[in-house]
Amino acid sequence: MGIMNRGVVYGLWDYSNDNSDELAFHEGDCMTIVRREDEDEIEWWWARMGETEGYIPRNLLGEPPSLHQQKPPELL
């Protein structure tokens, strides 16, 4: 995750930042991974959402929904 789809990931749950270098997001928000783990940190990734960047907890992220996984629209 965070490598395919041009680094695009989605928030699976809401997250409120605890520190100023963290990025707050809501369920469904789209973010782009700028930098994955380094030698000091493997659970947090650096991401961009709009014009804002910050650390995000990778365990709250998911991949973009696949077109094959989407439910067909209901017919009236």
mmCIF file of the N, C-alpha and C atoms, coordinates in Angstrom:
data_MODEL
# 
_entry.id   MODEL 
# 
loop_
_atom_site.group_PDB 
_atom_site.id 
_atom_site.type_symbol 
_atom_site.label_atom_id 
_atom_site.label_alt_id 
_atom_site.label_comp_id 
_atom_site.label_asym_id 
_atom_site.label_entity_id 
_atom_site.label_seq_id 
_atom_site.pdbx_PDB_ins_code 
_atom_site.Cartn_x 
_atom_site.Cartn_y 
_atom_site.Cartn_z 
_atom_site.occupancy 
_atom_site.B_iso_or_equiv 
_atom_site.pdbx_formal_charge 
_atom_site.auth_seq_id 
_atom_site.auth_comp_id 
_atom_site.auth_asym_id 
_atom_site.auth_atom_id 
_atom_site.pdbx_PDB_model_num 
ATOM 1   N N  . MET A 1 1  ? 0.842   -1.169 0.000   1.00 0.00 ? 1  MET A N  1 
ATOM 2   C CA . MET A 1 1  ? 0.000   0.000  0.000   1.00 0.00 ? 1  MET A CA 1 
ATOM 3   C C  . MET A 1 1  ? 0.895   1.242  0.000   1.00 0.00 ? 1  MET A C  1 
ATOM 4   N N  . GLY A 1 2  ? 0.420   2.280  -0.646  1.00 0.00 ? 2  GLY A N  1 
ATOM 5   C CA . GLY A 1 2  ? 1.188   3.508  -0.696  1.00 0.00 ? 2  GLY A CA 1 
ATOM 6   C C  . GLY A 1 2  ? 2.219   3.536  -1.800  1.00 0.00 ? 2  GLY A C  1 
ATOM 7   N N  . ILE A 1 3  ? 2.339   2.430  -2.548  1.00 0.00 ? 3  ILE A N  1 
ATOM 8   C CA . ILE A 1 3  ? 3.268   2.381  -3.674  1.00 0.00 ? 3  ILE A CA 1 
ATOM 9   C C  . ILE A 1 3  ? 2.475   2.377  -4.973  1.00 0.00 ? 3  ILE A C  1 
ATOM 10  N N  . MET A 1 4  ? 1.500   1.484  -5.046  1.00 0.00 ? 4  MET A N  1 
ATOM 11  C CA . MET A 1 4  ? 0.659   1.412  -6.231  1.00 0.00 ? 4  MET A CA 1 
ATOM 12  C C  . MET A 1 4  ? -0.295  2.601  -6.245  1.00 0.00 ? 4  MET A C  1 
ATOM 13  N N  . ASN A 1 5  ? -1.005  2.769  -7.334  1.00 0.00 ? 5  ASN A N  1 
ATOM 14  C CA . ASN A 1 5  ? -2.001  3.839  -7.470  1.00 0.00 ? 5  ASN A CA 1 
ATOM 15  C C  . ASN A 1 5  ? -1.399  5.218  -7.239  1.00 0.00 ? 5  ASN A C  1 
ATOM 16  N N  . ARG A 1 6  ? -0.136  5.378  -7.662  1.00 0.00 ? 6  ARG A N  1 
ATOM 17  C CA . ARG A 1 6  ? 0.569   6.662  -7.530  1.00 0.00 ? 6  ARG A CA 1 
ATOM 18  C C  . ARG A 1 6  ? 0.619   7.154  -6.092  1.00 0.00 ? 6  ARG A C  1 
ATOM 19  N N  . GLY A 1 7  ? 0.629   6.224  -5.161  1.00 0.00 ? 7  GLY A N  1 
ATOM 20  C CA . GLY A 1 7  ? 0.732   6.581  -3.752  1.00 0.00 ? 7  GLY A CA 1 
ATOM 21  C C  . GLY A 1 7  ? -0.553  7.076  -3.129  1.00 0.00 ? 7  GLY A C  1 
ATOM 22  N N  . VAL A 1 8  ? -1.676  6.940  -3.838  1.00 0.00 ? 8  VAL A N  1 
ATOM 23  C CA . VAL A 1 8  ? -2.953  7.427  -3.323  1.00 0.00 ? 8  VAL A CA 1 
ATOM 24  C C  . VAL A 1 8  ? -3.533  6.422  -2.331  1.00 0.00 ? 8  VAL A C  1 
ATOM 25  N N  . VAL A 1 9  ? -3.911  6.922  -1.170  1.00 0.00 ? 9  VAL A N  1 
ATOM 26  C CA . VAL A 1 9  ? -4.556  6.112  -0.133  1.00 0.00 ? 9  VAL A CA 1 
ATOM 27  C C  . VAL A 1 9  ? -5.773  6.880  0.385   1.00 0.00 ? 9  VAL A C  1 
ATOM 28  N N  . TYR A 1 10 ? -6.624  6.171  1.106   1.00 0.00 ? 10 TYR A N  1 
ATOM 29  C CA . TYR A 1 10 ? -7.835  6.766  1.663   1.00 0.00 ? 10 TYR A CA 1 
ATOM 30  C C  . TYR A 1 10 ? -7.904  6.493  3.159   1.00 0.00 ? 10 TYR A C  1 
ATOM 31  N N  . GLY A 1 11 ? -8.464  7.445  3.885   1.00 0.00 ? 11 GLY A N  1 
ATOM 32  C CA . GLY A 1 11 ? -8.680  7.246  5.311   1.00 0.00 ? 11 GLY A CA 1 
ATOM 33  C C  . GLY A 1 11 ? -9.803  6.250  5.539   1.00 0.00 ? 11 GLY A C  1 
ATOM 34  N N  . LEU A 1 12 ? -9.549  5.223  6.340   1.00 0.00 ? 12 LEU A N  1 
ATOM 35  C CA . LEU A 1 12 ? -10.582 4.239  6.659   1.00 0.00 ? 12 LEU A CA 1 
ATOM 36  C C  . LEU A 1 12 ? -11.423 4.677  7.850   1.00 0.00 ? 12 LEU A C  1 
ATOM 37  N N  . TRP A 1 13 ? -10.869 5.541  8.689   1.00 0.00 ? 13 TRP A N  1 
ATOM 38  C CA . TRP A 1 13 ? -11.546 6.080  9.859   1.00 0.00 ? 13 TRP A CA 1 
ATOM 39  C C  . TRP A 1 13 ? -11.118 7.529  10.025  1.00 0.00 ? 13 TRP A C  1 
ATOM 40  N N  . ASP A 1 14 ? -11.815 8.264  10.864  1.00 0.00 ? 14 ASP A N  1 
ATOM 41  C CA . ASP A 1 14 ? -11.414 9.626  11.202  1.00 0.00 ? 14 ASP A CA 1 
ATOM 42  C C  . ASP A 1 14 ? -10.167 9.574  12.078  1.00 0.00 ? 14 ASP A C  1 
ATOM 43  N N  . TYR A 1 15 ? -9.311  10.578 11.912  1.00 0.00 ? 15 TYR A N  1 
ATOM 44  C CA . TYR A 1 15 ? -8.125  10.688 12.764  1.00 0.00 ? 15 TYR A CA 1 
ATOM 45  C C  . TYR A 1 15 ? -7.908  12.154 13.114  1.00 0.00 ? 15 TYR A C  1 
ATOM 46  N N  . SER A 1 16 ? -7.838  12.462 14.399  1.00 0.00 ? 16 SER A N  1 
ATOM 47  C CA . SER A 1 16 ? -7.527  13.808 14.882  1.00 0.00 ? 16 SER A CA 1 
ATOM 48  C C  . SER A 1 16 ? -6.056  13.842 15.256  1.00 0.00 ? 16 SER A C  1 
ATOM 49  N N  . ASN A 1 17 ? -5.361  14.828 14.730  1.00 0.00 ? 17 ASN A N  1 
ATOM 50  C CA . ASN A 1 17 ? -3.925  14.899 15.006  1.00 0.00 ? 17 ASN A CA 1 
ATOM 51  C C  . ASN A 1 17 ? -3.662  15.263 16.464  1.00 0.00 ? 17 ASN A C  1 
ATOM 52  N N  . ASP A 1 18 ? -2.682  14.577 17.049  1.00 0.00 ? 18 ASP A N  1 
ATOM 53  C CA . ASP A 1 18 ? -2.261  14.848 18.421  1.00 0.00 ? 18 ASP A CA 1 
ATOM 54  C C  . ASP A 1 18 ? -1.086  15.819 18.469  1.00 0.00 ? 18 ASP A C  1 
ATOM 55  N N  . ASN A 1 19 ? -0.316  15.887 17.381  1.00 0.00 ? 19 ASN A N  1 
ATOM 56  C CA . ASN A 1 19 ? 0.868   16.750 17.311  1.00 0.00 ? 19 ASN A CA 1 
ATOM 57  C C  . ASN A 1 19 ? 0.794   17.621 16.064  1.00 0.00 ? 19 ASN A C  1 
ATOM 58  N N  . SER A 1 20 ? 1.523   18.715 16.074  1.00 0.00 ? 20 SER A N  1 
ATOM 59  C CA . SER A 1 20 ? 1.461   19.671 14.966  1.00 0.00 ? 20 SER A CA 1 
ATOM 60  C C  . SER A 1 20 ? 2.023   19.121 13.659  1.00 0.00 ? 20 SER A C  1 
ATOM 61  N N  . ASP A 1 21 ? 2.853   18.068 13.722  1.00 0.00 ? 21 ASP A N  1 
ATOM 62  C CA . ASP A 1 21 ? 3.408   17.507 12.489  1.00 0.00 ? 21 ASP A CA 1 
ATOM 63  C C  . ASP A 1 21 ? 2.570   16.351 11.937  1.00 0.00 ? 21 ASP A C  1 
ATOM 64  N N  . GLU A 1 22 ? 1.387   16.124 12.528  1.00 0.00 ? 22 GLU A N  1 
ATOM 65  C CA . GLU A 1 22 ? 0.489   15.073 12.059  1.00 0.00 ? 22 GLU A CA 1 
ATOM 66  C C  . GLU A 1 22 ? -0.640  15.678 11.229  1.00 0.00 ? 22 GLU A C  1 
ATOM 67  N N  . LEU A 1 23 ? -1.152  14.891 10.306  1.00 0.00 ? 23 LEU A N  1 
ATOM 68  C CA . LEU A 1 23 ? -2.211  15.321 9.408   1.00 0.00 ? 23 LEU A CA 1 
ATOM 69  C C  . LEU A 1 23 ? -3.537  14.715 9.869   1.00 0.00 ? 23 LEU A C  1 
ATOM 70  N N  . ALA A 1 24 ? -4.505  15.554 10.201  1.00 0.00 ? 24 ALA A N  1 
ATOM 71  C CA . ALA A 1 24 ? -5.838  15.067 10.573  1.00 0.00 ? 24 ALA A CA 1 
ATOM 72  C C  . ALA A 1 24 ? -6.610  14.750 9.298   1.00 0.00 ? 24 ALA A C  1 
ATOM 73  N N  . PHE A 1 25 ? -7.454  13.705 9.356   1.00 0.00 ? 25 PHE A N  1 
ATOM 74  C CA . PHE A 1 25 ? -8.267  13.360 8.186   1.00 0.00 ? 25 PHE A CA 1 
ATOM 75  C C  . PHE A 1 25 ? -9.549  12.678 8.633   1.00 0.00 ? 25 PHE A C  1 
ATOM 76  N N  . HIS A 1 26 ? -10.477 12.579 7.695   1.00 0.00 ? 26 HIS A N  1 
ATOM 77  C CA . HIS A 1 26 ? -11.764 11.932 7.937   1.00 0.00 ? 26 HIS A CA 1 
ATOM 78  C C  . HIS A 1 26 ? -11.864 10.670 7.098   1.00 0.00 ? 26 HIS A C  1 
ATOM 79  N N  . GLU A 1 27 ? -12.754 9.796  7.485   1.00 0.00 ? 27 GLU A N  1 
ATOM 80  C CA . GLU A 1 27 ? -13.010 8.586  6.706   1.00 0.00 ? 27 GLU A CA 1 
ATOM 81  C C  . GLU A 1 27 ? -13.339 8.978  5.263   1.00 0.00 ? 27 GLU A C  1 
ATOM 82  N N  . GLY A 1 28 ? -12.645 8.354  4.325   1.00 0.00 ? 28 GLY A N  1 
ATOM 83  C CA . GLY A 1 28 ? -12.874 8.620  2.909   1.00 0.00 ? 28 GLY A CA 1 
ATOM 84  C C  . GLY A 1 28 ? -11.988 9.691  2.309   1.00 0.00 ? 28 GLY A C  1 
ATOM 85  N N  . ASP A 1 29 ? -11.255 10.454 3.140   1.00 0.00 ? 29 ASP A N  1 
ATOM 86  C CA . ASP A 1 29 ? -10.355 11.479 2.604   1.00 0.00 ? 29 ASP A CA 1 
ATOM 87  C C  . ASP A 1 29 ? -9.256  10.832 1.773   1.00 0.00 ? 29 ASP A C  1 
ATOM 88  N N  . CYS A 1 30 ? -8.933  11.469 0.662   1.00 0.00 ? 30 CYS A N  1 
ATOM 89  C CA . CYS A 1 30 ? -7.896  10.989 -0.248  1.00 0.00 ? 30 CYS A CA 1 
ATOM 90  C C  . CYS A 1 30 ? -6.580  11.701 0.066   1.00 0.00 ? 30 CYS A C  1 
ATOM 91  N N  . MET A 1 31 ? -5.505  10.930 0.206   1.00 0.00 ? 31 MET A N  1 
ATOM 92  C CA . MET A 1 31 ? -4.179  11.475 0.498   1.00 0.00 ? 31 MET A CA 1 
ATOM 93  C C  . MET A 1 31 ? -3.152  10.819 -0.411  1.00 0.00 ? 31 MET A C  1 
ATOM 94  N N  . THR A 1 32 ? -2.038  11.494 -0.613  1.00 0.00 ? 32 THR A N  1 
ATOM 95  C CA . THR A 1 32 ? -0.940  10.952 -1.406  1.00 0.00 ? 32 THR A CA 1 
ATOM 96  C C  . THR A 1 32 ? 0.262   10.741 -0.498  1.00 0.00 ? 32 THR A C  1 
ATOM 97  N N  . ILE A 1 33 ? 0.801   9.531  -0.521  1.00 0.00 ? 33 ILE A N  1 
ATOM 98  C CA . ILE A 1 33 ? 1.983   9.227  0.283   1.00 0.00 ? 33 ILE A CA 1 
ATOM 99  C C  . ILE A 1 33 ? 3.198   9.880  -0.359  1.00 0.00 ? 33 ILE A C  1 
ATOM 100 N N  . VAL A 1 34 ? 3.876   10.712 0.399   1.00 0.00 ? 34 VAL A N  1 
ATOM 101 C CA . VAL A 1 34 ? 5.086   11.391 -0.067  1.00 0.00 ? 34 VAL A CA 1 
ATOM 102 C C  . VAL A 1 34 ? 6.319   10.588 0.325   1.00 0.00 ? 34 VAL A C  1 
ATOM 103 N N  . ARG A 1 35 ? 6.305   10.057 1.548   1.00 0.00 ? 35 ARG A N  1 
ATOM 104 C CA . ARG A 1 35 ? 7.451   9.293  2.053   1.00 0.00 ? 35 ARG A CA 1 
ATOM 105 C C  . ARG A 1 35 ? 6.942   8.194  2.974   1.00 0.00 ? 35 ARG A C  1 
ATOM 106 N N  . ARG A 1 36 ? 7.401   6.997  2.718   1.00 0.00 ? 36 ARG A N  1 
ATOM 107 C CA . ARG A 1 36 ? 7.026   5.872  3.567   1.00 0.00 ? 36 ARG A CA 1 
ATOM 108 C C  . ARG A 1 36 ? 8.023   5.762  4.709   1.00 0.00 ? 36 ARG A C  1 
ATOM 109 N N  . GLU A 1 37 ? 8.051   4.629  5.360   1.00 0.00 ? 37 GLU A N  1 
ATOM 110 C CA . GLU A 1 37 ? 8.874   4.417  6.548   1.00 0.00 ? 37 GLU A CA 1 
ATOM 111 C C  . GLU A 1 37 ? 10.344  4.789  6.341   1.00 0.00 ? 37 GLU A C  1 
ATOM 112 N N  . ASP A 1 38 ? 11.002  5.128  7.430   1.00 0.00 ? 38 ASP A N  1 
ATOM 113 C CA . ASP A 1 38 ? 12.446  5.360  7.419   1.00 0.00 ? 38 ASP A CA 1 
ATOM 114 C C  . ASP A 1 38 ? 13.058  4.554  8.562   1.00 0.00 ? 38 ASP A C  1 
ATOM 115 N N  . GLU A 1 39 ? 14.322  4.784  8.849   1.00 0.00 ? 39 GLU A N  1 
ATOM 116 C CA . GLU A 1 39 ? 14.999  3.977  9.870   1.00 0.00 ? 39 GLU A CA 1 
ATOM 117 C C  . GLU A 1 39 ? 14.456  4.218  11.281  1.00 0.00 ? 39 GLU A C  1 
ATOM 118 N N  . ASP A 1 40 ? 13.820  5.363  11.497  1.00 0.00 ? 40 ASP A N  1 
ATOM 119 C CA . ASP A 1 40 ? 13.300  5.682  12.827  1.00 0.00 ? 40 ASP A CA 1 
ATOM 120 C C  . ASP A 1 40 ? 11.807  5.403  12.992  1.00 0.00 ? 40 ASP A C  1 
ATOM 121 N N  . GLU A 1 41 ? 11.075  5.402  11.903  1.00 0.00 ? 41 GLU A N  1 
ATOM 122 C CA . GLU A 1 41 ? 9.615   5.305  12.007  1.00 0.00 ? 41 GLU A CA 1 
ATOM 123 C C  . GLU A 1 41 ? 9.041   4.425  10.909  1.00 0.00 ? 41 GLU A C  1 
ATOM 124 N N  . ILE A 1 42 ? 8.333   3.356  11.316  1.00 0.00 ? 42 ILE A N  1 
ATOM 125 C CA . ILE A 1 42 ? 7.728   2.477  10.318  1.00 0.00 ? 42 ILE A CA 1 
ATOM 126 C C  . ILE A 1 42 ? 6.200   2.505  10.371  1.00 0.00 ? 42 ILE A C  1 
ATOM 127 N N  . GLU A 1 43 ? 5.629   2.997  11.453  1.00 0.00 ? 43 GLU A N  1 
ATOM 128 C CA . GLU A 1 43 ? 4.174   3.001  11.605  1.00 0.00 ? 43 GLU A CA 1 
ATOM 129 C C  . GLU A 1 43 ? 3.512   4.279  11.098  1.00 0.00 ? 43 GLU A C  1 
ATOM 130 N N  . TRP A 1 44 ? 4.302   5.295  10.814  1.00 0.00 ? 44 TRP A N  1 
ATOM 131 C CA . TRP A 1 44 ? 3.777   6.579  10.353  1.00 0.00 ? 44 TRP A CA 1 
ATOM 132 C C  . TRP A 1 44 ? 4.390   6.921  9.004   1.00 0.00 ? 44 TRP A C  1 
ATOM 133 N N  . TRP A 1 45 ? 3.562   7.402  8.080   1.00 0.00 ? 45 TRP A N  1 
ATOM 134 C CA . TRP A 1 45 ? 4.022   7.828  6.755   1.00 0.00 ? 45 TRP A CA 1 
ATOM 135 C C  . TRP A 1 45 ? 3.766   9.320  6.597   1.00 0.00 ? 45 TRP A C  1 
ATOM 136 N N  . TRP A 1 46 ? 4.585   9.961  5.770   1.00 0.00 ? 46 TRP A N  1 
ATOM 137 C CA . TRP A 1 46 ? 4.414   11.377 5.477   1.00 0.00 ? 46 TRP A CA 1 
ATOM 138 C C  . TRP A 1 46 ? 3.505   11.480 4.256   1.00 0.00 ? 46 TRP A C  1 
ATOM 139 N N  . ALA A 1 47 ? 2.429   12.268 4.367   1.00 0.00 ? 47 ALA A N  1 
ATOM 140 C CA . ALA A 1 47 ? 1.438   12.335 3.293   1.00 0.00 ? 47 ALA A CA 1 
ATOM 141 C C  . ALA A 1 47 ? 1.029   13.774 3.017   1.00 0.00 ? 47 ALA A C  1 
ATOM 142 N N  . ARG A 1 48 ? 0.417   13.960 1.849   1.00 0.00 ? 48 ARG A N  1 
ATOM 143 C CA . ARG A 1 48 ? -0.102  15.265 1.436   1.00 0.00 ? 48 ARG A CA 1 
ATOM 144 C C  . ARG A 1 48 ? -1.601  15.121 1.186   1.00 0.00 ? 48 ARG A C  1 
ATOM 145 N N  . MET A 1 49 ? -2.348  16.077 1.707   1.00 0.00 ? 49 MET A N  1 
ATOM 146 C CA . MET A 1 49 ? -3.777  16.165 1.422   1.00 0.00 ? 49 MET A CA 1 
ATOM 147 C C  . MET A 1 49 ? -4.058  17.620 1.075   1.00 0.00 ? 49 MET A C  1 
ATOM 148 N N  . GLY A 1 50 ? -4.329  17.875 -0.186  1.00 0.00 ? 50 GLY A N  1 
ATOM 149 C CA . GLY A 1 50 ? -4.475  19.255 -0.641  1.00 0.00 ? 50 GLY A CA 1 
ATOM 150 C C  . GLY A 1 50 ? -3.137  19.962 -0.541  1.00 0.00 ? 50 GLY A C  1 
ATOM 151 N N  . GLU A 1 51 ? -3.100  21.063 0.163   1.00 0.00 ? 51 GLU A N  1 
ATOM 152 C CA . GLU A 1 51 ? -1.866  21.833 0.347   1.00 0.00 ? 51 GLU A CA 1 
ATOM 153 C C  . GLU A 1 51 ? -1.176  21.524 1.674   1.00 0.00 ? 51 GLU A C  1 
ATOM 154 N N  . THR A 1 52 ? -1.721  20.586 2.436   1.00 0.00 ? 52 THR A N  1 
ATOM 155 C CA . THR A 1 52 ? -1.210  20.279 3.771   1.00 0.00 ? 52 THR A CA 1 
ATOM 156 C C  . THR A 1 52 ? -0.468  18.953 3.774   1.00 0.00 ? 52 THR A C  1 
ATOM 157 N N  . GLU A 1 53 ? 0.635   18.895 4.508   1.00 0.00 ? 53 GLU A N  1 
ATOM 158 C CA . GLU A 1 53 ? 1.412   17.665 4.656   1.00 0.00 ? 53 GLU A CA 1 
ATOM 159 C C  . GLU A 1 53 ? 1.612   17.355 6.134   1.00 0.00 ? 53 GLU A C  1 
ATOM 160 N N  . GLY A 1 54 ? 1.791   16.067 6.426   1.00 0.00 ? 54 GLY A N  1 
ATOM 161 C CA . GLY A 1 54 ? 2.067   15.661 7.792   1.00 0.00 ? 54 GLY A CA 1 
ATOM 162 C C  . GLY A 1 54 ? 2.119   14.154 7.911   1.00 0.00 ? 54 GLY A C  1 
ATOM 163 N N  . TYR A 1 55 ? 2.463   13.693 9.112   1.00 0.00 ? 55 TYR A N  1 
ATOM 164 C CA . TYR A 1 55 ? 2.500   12.256 9.381   1.00 0.00 ? 55 TYR A CA 1 
ATOM 165 C C  . TYR A 1 55 ? 1.081   11.720 9.533   1.00 0.00 ? 55 TYR A C  1 
ATOM 166 N N  . ILE A 1 56 ? 0.866   10.501 9.033   1.00 0.00 ? 56 ILE A N  1 
ATOM 167 C CA . ILE A 1 56 ? -0.410  9.812  9.199   1.00 0.00 ? 56 ILE A CA 1 
ATOM 168 C C  . ILE A 1 56 ? -0.129  8.379  9.650   1.00 0.00 ? 56 ILE A C  1 
ATOM 169 N N  . PRO A 1 57 ? -0.978  7.827  10.515  1.00 0.00 ? 57 PRO A N  1 
ATOM 170 C CA . PRO A 1 57 ? -0.781  6.445  10.960  1.00 0.00 ? 57 PRO A CA 1 
ATOM 171 C C  . PRO A 1 57 ? -1.200  5.476  9.851   1.00 0.00 ? 57 PRO A C  1 
ATOM 172 N N  . ARG A 1 58 ? -0.289  4.650  9.397   1.00 0.00 ? 58 ARG A N  1 
ATOM 173 C CA . ARG A 1 58 ? -0.559  3.802  8.237   1.00 0.00 ? 58 ARG A CA 1 
ATOM 174 C C  . ARG A 1 58 ? -1.629  2.754  8.498   1.00 0.00 ? 58 ARG A C  1 
ATOM 175 N N  . ASN A 1 59 ? -1.869  2.404  9.750   1.00 0.00 ? 59 ASN A N  1 
ATOM 176 C CA . ASN A 1 59 ? -2.884  1.389  10.043  1.00 0.00 ? 59 ASN A CA 1 
ATOM 177 C C  . ASN A 1 59 ? -4.311  1.910  9.875   1.00 0.00 ? 59 ASN A C  1 
ATOM 178 N N  . LEU A 1 60 ? -4.487  3.196  9.610   1.00 0.00 ? 60 LEU A N  1 
ATOM 179 C CA . LEU A 1 60 ? -5.815  3.763  9.378   1.00 0.00 ? 60 LEU A CA 1 
ATOM 180 C C  . LEU A 1 60 ? -6.062  4.058  7.907   1.00 0.00 ? 60 LEU A C  1 
ATOM 181 N N  . LEU A 1 61 ? -5.213  3.507  7.027   1.00 0.00 ? 61 LEU A N  1 
ATOM 182 C CA . LEU A 1 61 ? -5.284  3.809  5.597   1.00 0.00 ? 61 LEU A CA 1 
ATOM 183 C C  . LEU A 1 61 ? -5.723  2.609  4.786   1.00 0.00 ? 61 LEU A C  1 
ATOM 184 N N  . GLY A 1 62 ? -6.321  2.879  3.638   1.00 0.00 ? 62 GLY A N  1 
ATOM 185 C CA . GLY A 1 62 ? -6.715  1.828  2.711   1.00 0.00 ? 62 GLY A CA 1 
ATOM 186 C C  . GLY A 1 62 ? -6.449  2.268  1.285   1.00 0.00 ? 62 GLY A C  1 
ATOM 187 N N  . GLU A 1 63 ? -6.526  1.317  0.374   1.00 0.00 ? 63 GLU A N  1 
ATOM 188 C CA . GLU A 1 63 ? -6.300  1.601  -1.038  1.00 0.00 ? 63 GLU A CA 1 
ATOM 189 C C  . GLU A 1 63 ? -7.576  2.140  -1.670  1.00 0.00 ? 63 GLU A C  1 
ATOM 190 N N  . PRO A 1 64 ? -7.427  2.786  -2.832  1.00 0.00 ? 64 PRO A N  1 
ATOM 191 C CA . PRO A 1 64 ? -8.615  3.284  -3.530  1.00 0.00 ? 64 PRO A CA 1 
ATOM 192 C C  . PRO A 1 64 ? -9.556  2.135  -3.865  1.00 0.00 ? 64 PRO A C  1 
ATOM 193 N N  . PRO A 1 65 ? -10.857 2.380  -3.808  1.00 0.00 ? 65 PRO A N  1 
ATOM 194 C CA . PRO A 1 65 ? -11.799 1.309  -4.143  1.00 0.00 ? 65 PRO A CA 1 
ATOM 195 C C  . PRO A 1 65 ? -11.656 0.902  -5.603  1.00 0.00 ? 65 PRO A C  1 
ATOM 196 N N  . SER A 1 66 ? -11.732 -0.376 -5.849  1.00 0.00 ? 66 SER A N  1 
ATOM 197 C CA . SER A 1 66 ? -11.640 -0.908 -7.206  1.00 0.00 ? 66 SER A CA 1 
ATOM 198 C C  . SER A 1 66 ? -12.991 -0.786 -7.888  1.00 0.00 ? 66 SER A C  1 
ATOM 199 N N  . LEU A 1 67 ? -12.966 -0.528 -9.176  1.00 0.00 ? 67 LEU A N  1 
ATOM 200 C CA . LEU A 1 67 ? -14.212 -0.467 -9.929  1.00 0.00 ? 67 LEU A CA 1 
ATOM 201 C C  . LEU A 1 67 ? -14.937 -1.802 -9.888  1.00 0.00 ? 67 LEU A C  1 
ATOM 202 N N  . HIS A 1 68 ? -14.190 -2.892 -9.792  1.00 0.00 ? 68 HIS A N  1 
ATOM 203 C CA . HIS A 1 68 ? -14.790 -4.219 -9.758  1.00 0.00 ? 68 HIS A CA 1 
ATOM 204 C C  . HIS A 1 68 ? -15.453 -4.507 -8.418  1.00 0.00 ? 68 HIS A C  1 
ATOM 205 N N  . GLN A 1 69 ? -15.074 -3.786 -7.385  1.00 0.00 ? 69 GLN A N  1 
ATOM 206 C CA . GLN A 1 69 ? -15.624 -4.031 -6.059  1.00 0.00 ? 69 GLN A CA 1 
ATOM 207 C C  . GLN A 1 69 ? -16.855 -3.184 -5.771  1.00 0.00 ? 69 GLN A C  1 
ATOM 208 N N  . GLN A 1 70 ? -17.090 -2.166 -6.596  1.00 0.00 ? 70 GLN A N  1 
ATOM 209 C CA . GLN A 1 70 ? -18.214 -1.287 -6.342  1.00 0.00 ? 70 GLN A CA 1 
ATOM 210 C C  . GLN A 1 70 ? -19.520 -1.997 -6.671  1.00 0.00 ? 70 GLN A C  1 
ATOM 211 N N  . LYS A 1 71 ? -20.541 -1.703 -5.894  1.00 0.00 ? 71 LYS A N  1 
ATOM 212 C CA . LYS A 1 71 ? -21.849 -2.287 -6.131  1.00 0.00 ? 71 LYS A CA 1 
ATOM 213 C C  . LYS A 1 71 ? -22.495 -1.600 -7.330  1.00 0.00 ? 71 LYS A C  1 
ATOM 214 N N  . PRO A 1 72 ? -23.203 -2.352 -8.156  1.00 0.00 ? 72 PRO A N  1 
ATOM 215 C CA . PRO A 1 72 ? -23.901 -1.713 -9.276  1.00 0.00 ? 72 PRO A CA 1 
ATOM 216 C C  . PRO A 1 72 ? -25.028 -0.834 -8.759  1.00 0.00 ? 72 PRO A C  1 
ATOM 217 N N  . PRO A 1 73 ? -25.351 0.242  -9.484  1.00 0.00 ? 73 PRO A N  1 
ATOM 218 C CA . PRO A 1 73 ? -26.440 1.109  -9.024  1.00 0.00 ? 73 PRO A CA 1 
ATOM 219 C C  . PRO A 1 73 ? -27.760 0.353  -9.055  1.00 0.00 ? 73 PRO A C  1 
ATOM 220 N N  . GLU A 1 74 ? -28.619 0.692  -8.116  1.00 0.00 ? 74 GLU A N  1 
ATOM 221 C CA . GLU A 1 74 ? -29.923 0.036  -8.057  1.00 0.00 ? 74 GLU A CA 1 
ATOM 222 C C  . GLU A 1 74 ? -30.816 0.580  -9.162  1.00 0.00 ? 74 GLU A C  1 
ATOM 223 N N  . LEU A 1 75 ? -31.552 -0.306 -9.756  1.00 0.00 ? 75 LEU A N  1 
ATOM 224 C CA . LEU A 1 75 ? -32.498 0.097  -10.791 1.00 0.00 ? 75 LEU A CA 1 
ATOM 225 C C  . LEU A 1 75 ? -33.820 0.479  -10.145 1.00 0.00 ? 75 LEU A C  1 
ATOM 226 N N  . LEU A 1 76 ? -34.434 1.505  -10.664 1.00 0.00 ? 76 LEU A N  1 
ATOM 227 C CA . LEU A 1 76 ? -35.728 1.938  -10.116 1.00 0.00 ? 76 LEU A CA 1 
ATOM 228 C C  . LEU A 1 76 ? -36.850 1.130  -10.710 1.00 0.00 ? 76 LEU A C  1 
# 
